[in-house]
Structure formats: structure tokens, C-alpha cells
Amino acid sequence: MSSKFKLALLQLAVGASKVDNLTKAVRLIKEAASNGAKIVALPECFNSPYGTSYFADYAEKIPGPSTDALAEAAKENQIFLVGGSIPEEHNGKLYNTSTIFNPEGKLIAKHRKIHLFDIDVPGKIRFQESEVLSPGSQYTTFDTPFCKVGVAICYDIRFAELGQAYARKGCQLLLYPGAFNMTTGPAHWELLQRGRALDNQLYVATISPARDEQAKYTAWGHSTVVNPWGDVISTTEHEETIVYSDIDLEYLKQVREMVPISKQRREDLYQLQIKEPNS
Ligand SMILES: NC(=O)CCC(=O)C(=O)O
């Protein structure tokens, strides 16, 4: 098992045409793989503009045209592919769902956003995903030859317990496809990633769509990778690009040895309780 591998984050410029979004995603996946990436990740809502008025129109069943394209791209390029997220329709409900494929093109995991993005910052931003979406209720991890990976979506990053649960399950890399905005992005995006990485001594990556100033919801961009020491090791501004990062699991081990917090917890005083719901 190799202790190092290349991760690629596709900061895609998402537009109104689903076909164009898929075509571009497939092209950038190929480019990332040809540059040596072994795990490639897309942003939240990569096939549709982000907004409650769009989800129903762009929603698909899984499998469907968008996830079929991802499966084929994973297989063709021999990579693990974290398919950002798409609006999913299932049994009359809509979810914000990430699909994960292995290098054989098999769907190996699926994450339905657990914490829906419902906020109201007066004069700045009001967003209520729960007006149209339903929440998922499951942890999502997958194994690779390099490490175990945990996946959650955007607002999920604000919940420290979820990151801790993934760390307890053995994840060494957490991937959060996400689309923060021009209010909470500058304030919290990097801080949250560094917090999750430092608390759990693992790698954290966030994958945003590129910024579209004409869109109803303006994404912050700044797809980023943070290492287990809490350093930002790769990042970008807000244009369409690919962010590459070398993930070094030997370094993660060293950080955990130097600062051994996982062995120093006072579980006689506090404890994280992990529940495993069926649905
Ligand atoms: N798409 C989202 O969940 C956005 C989350 C966000 O912007 C935040 O501040 O949290």
C-alpha cells in the first residue's frame, strides 16, 4: 500500500446546461487523471446551478444520466471518483447526493447530505434547503488502496461530531464537496476545514464550483486541501481550475505521534456516541 497519492479537486464552472456541465466534468476528470490523480472530486451540485428553485428540474434517479457518465469516467481513467453532488429524486423525495465510484466504474458509496443548509443572516443571505430537500441519515466512507475516505457535503462540515465520527471510523481524508457563499465563505470556509483537520489530525479537502457572478447564488470558490497539522497545502481563488495536492499518510502518522491526542482523551469525562441508523 502506497503512503502517498495525488488528489485532484475540480473547481468546475457550473452553468444552466446539464449536458455542458457533464461534458466539462468528464473532460476535467480525464485531465486530472492524466496528471496522475488517483482520487478526483467534483463540487457540490456539479450538474445543476445551486438553488432551491433548480433542484426539482435537474433531479435524477441514481443510476441516471449524470451518474452513468461518472461511472464511465471513473472506469476509463482508472480513478476513484467522488462525484460532487447532484439533486437526486428517490421515492418522491429530493436529496443532495454524492456518488462515489471505484476504478472499475462501480458505485461503491452514496452520501445524501445529512445537515440541510438552512440559515438566515439578515441583510446578507437566507437559504432554506429544507423547503425542497430531505436529509440523509447515513455515514459515508469508502476504502482505497491508500486510505479510508469520509464524504460529507458542504453544510455538513459545520458539525464537528460528524468529522470526529469519520476519524473514529478510521478515515484519514475527509472530502466535502461544497458551495459556500460570499457571506459565510470568507468568514468560515477555511476556518472550518482547518478546524476539522486539526481536531482529527487528518487531511480535509473542500471542492467548490467556480464563481459565477451572474448566478442567483454566488459560490465562494477557494477549493482547498488542509493537512493534519492544520496547514493549507493547496488552494485557489474562484475561477475554474484543478487543484492538485499530494496526500502523505506517513506525515499524518508523524503528526499523530508527535501530538498524540487520540490516546489522551478523557473518555471518563466525555464521549462521542456514534449511532448507525438503518435508513
Ligand atoms: N451548500 C451549502 O451547504 C452552503 C453552506 C454554507 O454556505 C455555510 O455557510 O455553511
The ligand as an SDF file (V2000), in Angstrom:
LIG
                    3D

 10  9  0  0  0  0  0  0  0  0999 V2000
  -24.3660   24.4910    0.1500 N   0  0  0  0  0  0  0  0  0  0  0  0
  -24.1990   24.6640    1.4390 C   0  0  0  0  0  0  0  0  0  0  0  0
  -24.4590   23.8120    2.2480 O   0  0  0  0  0  0  0  0  0  0  0  0
  -23.6530   26.0100    1.8320 C   0  0  0  0  0  0  0  0  0  0  0  0
  -23.1400   26.0280    3.2420 C   0  0  0  0  0  0  0  0  0  0  0  0
  -22.6820   27.3730    3.6360 C   0  0  0  0  0  0  0  0  0  0  0  0
  -22.5420   28.2730    2.8370 O   0  0  0  0  0  0  0  0  0  0  0  0
  -22.3800   27.5950    5.0410 C   0  0  0  0  0  0  0  0  0  0  0  0
  -22.1300   28.7460    5.4030 O   0  0  0  0  0  0  0  0  0  0  0  0
  -22.3990   26.6540    5.8410 O   0  0  0  0  0  0  0  0  0  0  0  0
  1  2  1  0
  2  3  2  0
  2  4  1  0
  4  5  1  0
  5  6  1  0
  6  7  2  0
  6  8  1  0
  8  9  2  0
  8 10  1  0
M  END
$$$$
